[in-house]
Amino acid sequence: MTAGLLGGWRARVGPFFGDIVLATAIAVAAASAASGATSNEPAQAILVLLAGGAALTFAVRRVYPVQVLAIAVLVTAFFALVYGGYWPFAALLGFYSLAAHTERRTALVAGAIGLLALAGPIAHDIEWNPVTWSTIALFAGRLAPLVAAWILGDNMRTRRAYLRALEDRAEQLEREQDANTRRAAAEEQARIAREVHDIVAHNLSVIIVQATAADAVFATDPTDARRAVRTIGSTARQALDEVRRVLGVVRIGEERSPAFPPQPTLDRLGTLLEQVRSAGLQVELEVSGDAHDLPPALELSAYRIVQEALTNTLRHADAGHATVTLRFGSDALDVEVVDDGTASASGNGAGGRGLIGMRERAAALGGSVETEPVPEGGFRVAARLPFATTER
């Protein structure tokens, strides 16, 4: 931060300090030249002060370029008309400063006026009798450097404006990149939150069901109780591994550990259904259409939607049976989970975080999720996940 402040201070003060040095050098040279313009000592002192003072105004040429040019033109014209000496150095710097530090329209008008104001004194200093091409060339040759100085200053102003535009564009791109980074981080945080919610909610639901069953038969059927406890242990370990995998990918500078399982896909749907069956819910899987490989993001979303729907059934629906249907269409995968429970839509997660997560997953793929009670009893979750969005 200190380096940035020093750099900004140098950028502001450096040019001004350089102008002071330049103005001082020109003032010394102008005063030296003016000292020989006359032998009258009082008049000589006045001319030295006039020339030196006019030259010192170049210290503020960046701030007041029009005024500095006017002073340079007046002093140059005065010496040319009164003492017959044409010293163009101050005028050259004035025209350059005008074009370099003034808006172009103002620089054109002020430059034209300054050129006309010097044309008379320059012509006065030339012997026109007779008028020849050489005298015309001499007159034009004295005006040409002034025009060239203005053109050079205008080019420098244009170049600086171009560089400022590039810097502004670079800053804008940097701001946009920062915004995109923050947006990507927020989206990644939301994705991780959905993953953790789905993993924890499902596995805790299974653990709760098994723990309740083990407690109920602990004294009368130790074998079933032991089986339930083992299921709790394996489910908890699976949940821990999945949570570690999800949270492990956000560690900066570390790669995903090969010990962690990959993202779940539809190939692991059988394991999920077995886990749900062990919790007491009978689940059937029906697949229709031409099953084929799908994009990983779509398979993960389909798996999580089925997982969340079955989790809600375990937690809220008091159901004994559920059917999971996968329909592979030509342009989309339809996922449907129907149970025979008695819970209302709100009880089955329609108003909770679970359904919000399902809808977010489907929306990210350009799809949708519908939830509704089944007329003959139960609840239905239907998701449509298009292929095109994920395959682009």
DAJO-V284324 format. One line per field, one symbol per residue. ss: DSSP state (H for helix, E for strand, C for the rest). psi: psi as a letter, one per 40 degrees, with the letter a starting at -180 (. if undefined). Layout:
# DAJO-V284324
ss->???
psi->???
This chain:
# DAJO-V284324
ss->CHHHHHHHHHHHHHHHHHHHHHHHHHHHHHHHHHCCCCCCHHHHHHHHHHHHHHHHHHHHCCCCHHHHHHHHHHHHHHHHHHCCCCCCHHHHHHHHHHHHHCCHHHHHHHHHHHHHHHHHHHHHCCCCCCCCHHHHHHHHHHHHHHHHHHHHHHHHHHHHHHHHHHHHHHHHHHHHHHHHHHHHHHHHHHHHHHHHHHHHHHHHHHHHHHHHHHHHHCCCCHHHHHHHHHHHHHHHHHHHHHHHHHHHCCCCCCCCCCCCCCCCCHHHHHHHHHHHHHCCCEEEEEEEECCCCCCHHHHHHHHHHHHHHHHHHHHHHCCCEEEEEEEECCCEEEEEEEECCCCCCCCCCCCCHHHHHHHHHHHHCCCEEEEEECCCCCEEEEEEEECHHHHC
psi->dddddddddddddddddddddddddddddddddddediehdddddddddddddddeeedfdddgddddddddddddddddddefhhheddddddddddddfiiddddddddddddddeddddddeihehihiddddddddddddddddddddddddddddddddddddddddddddddddddddddddddddddddddddddddddddddddddddedddgdddddddddddddddddddddddddddeehheiihhediiihiaededdddddddddeehhhihhhiaghihiidddddddddddddddddddddefieiihhhhhhadeihhhhhhifaeiidddfedeaddddddddddddeeaihhhiihdehaihhhihhidddee.
